[in-house]
Amino acid sequence: MSDPSTPRRVAVTSVVRYAFPTAISGWFRILDLEHERVSFMTVVPESVWRRDDPNPRGGTRGVRGVSVHGDRLVMANSERLFVLDTSWQLVSELTHRLMADVHDILAEERGVWVAATGCDTLLLVGWDGRLEQSWELREDRRLMAELGFPGSWLPSLDPAVDYRDPRITAGYLDALHLNGLAPTSDGLLLALGRVVTTEAEAGRGGTSVLARLTEGGEPGAPPSVSILHRQDGIRAPNHNVAEAGDLLVYNDSNRHCLVAYDRRAARERCAVPIPGTPSFVRGLARIGANLWLVGSQAPLAVYAVDLDRGEVVAAYPLGGIQDETVFGICPLPDEFDEPRQPLGEDPYEFWRRAGRRPDVTPIPS
C-alpha cells in the first residue's frame, strides 16, 4: 500500500453471534495495514442487558460502530459510547434511553451521530453527553408512505420507556433497521438495512434502502429525507453506506459483495464478491481514491477492494473464533499511540489502564 493517503492502521470491531450471555461477545482490534498484522486486541465492556437478552443471535452482543474525530475515538456497544483520547485514556461514557441496539456511529464537531436501530431513531449526542437532536424516522409521514407503510403508520415512541432494555416489546420498534451512517456534502447518508412494512412481509423478505437526510434550514425544522436507491426482495439486512462522487458504495450482505451503485446511470457499476463461507459482508472504510476495506465473517478477515478494477486486491486475516464477524472499520490517524497489549488473564486490563471505574457499568464475569 504505497499511496501516501492510505492510513497505516485501521480500527476493527466485531460481534460474536450466538455467544452465551456470560461469554465475551466482541473485540476491538487495530489492524496494521503496513505490516499486515493485528497489532492490538482487547475485549470491550458488555451490555448491561446481556443476561436479559432474548435474541439468540445478535441482540445486545458485541462491539458496534467505531469512528474518529480529531483527537477522539468513539466505539460503541449496543447502548453505550466509549470515548477515548490519543493516549487511550477513557474520556467519557455516553448513553441515553434511546440508544437501542446501536449500529453505526459517526463522530463530528458537534458530537456523535448514532443509528439507534432498535427504535428506528437517529440521534446526535453532544460530547458532553446531552442529546442534541433526535429524529424518529417513523414520524416522517411522507417517507413512510414512500416506503409503502399502511396508513395506520407505526406507533410513536413512549418518552417514559427505556428502549435500551431488549425486553421492551411495546410496538413495532425495528421496522426500518437504520444501521448505516456516512457524511455527504449536504447532509447524512442513511442505510435502512431491511425495511419491513407489515408483519406478514417479515416472513417473505424486505427492502434495503439508501437515503439522504438533510437538516432543516431553520432551528427546530424537521429534516428532509430523500430515497436514493432501493433493493427489493432481500432476506437479511444490508449494511453500511458511503459516497464516492456519483457512486453509492454499500455492503450487500445478501449477495455477499461490495456494491458501487451509479446514481446518474441508475445502475450498478460493479458488485465485487467478498470471500467467505459465509462472508456476511459488513464494515466499510475508504482508504484510498478507489480502495475500500470491507469485513467478513468466515474466515474473520478484512479485504481491500479496488472498485476501478472491480476486484479484491488484498486480504488481512484477523484470527477470531467461531461465529465472530466484523462489524465496523475506521481509519486510525497516526496521532493515536499504539496501545499496550493486555497482559495476563484479565481481559479487561486495557479498560482499567484507560481509567474505567468498574462500578460505571457491571461487567459480566
HELIX and SHEET records of a PDB file:
HELIX    1   1 ARG A   50  ASP A   52  5                                   3    
HELIX    2   2 THR A  117  CYS A  119  5                                   3    
HELIX    3   3 LEU A  137  GLU A  139  5                                   3    
HELIX    4   4 ARG A  141  LEU A  147  1                                   7    
HELIX    5   5 GLU A  199  ALA A  202  1                                   4    
HELIX    6   6 GLU A  349  ARG A  353  1                                   5    
SHEET    1   A 4 ARG A  37  VAL A  43  0                                        
SHEET    2   A 4 TRP A  27  ASP A  32 -1                                        
SHEET    3   A 4 ARG A   9  VAL A  16 -1                                        
SHEET    4   A 4 GLU A 324  LEU A 332 -1                                        
SHEET    1   B 4 VAL A  66  HIS A  69  0                                        
SHEET    2   B 4 ARG A  72  ALA A  76 -1                                        
SHEET    3   B 4 LEU A  81  LEU A  84 -1                                        
SHEET    4   B 4 LEU A  90  LEU A  94 -1                                        
SHEET    1   C 4 VAL A 102  ALA A 107  0                                        
SHEET    2   C 4 GLY A 111  ALA A 116 -1                                        
SHEET    3   C 4 THR A 121  GLY A 126 -1                                        
SHEET    4   C 4 LEU A 131  GLU A 136 -1                                        
SHEET    1   D 4 LEU A 178  THR A 184  0                                        
SHEET    2   D 4 GLY A 187  VAL A 195 -1                                        
SHEET    3   D 4 GLY A 206  THR A 214 -1                                        
SHEET    4   D 4 SER A 224  ILE A 234 -1                                        
SHEET    1   E 4 HIS A 239  ALA A 244  0                                        
SHEET    2   E 4 LEU A 247  ASP A 252 -1                                        
SHEET    3   E 4 CYS A 257  ASP A 262 -1                                        
SHEET    4   E 4 ARG A 267  PRO A 273 -1                                        
SHEET    1   F 4 ARG A 282  ARG A 286  0                                        
SHEET    2   F 4 LEU A 291  SER A 296 -1                                        
SHEET    3   F 4 LEU A 300  ASP A 306 -1                                        
SHEET    4   F 4 GLU A 311  GLY A 319 -1                                        
END                                                                             
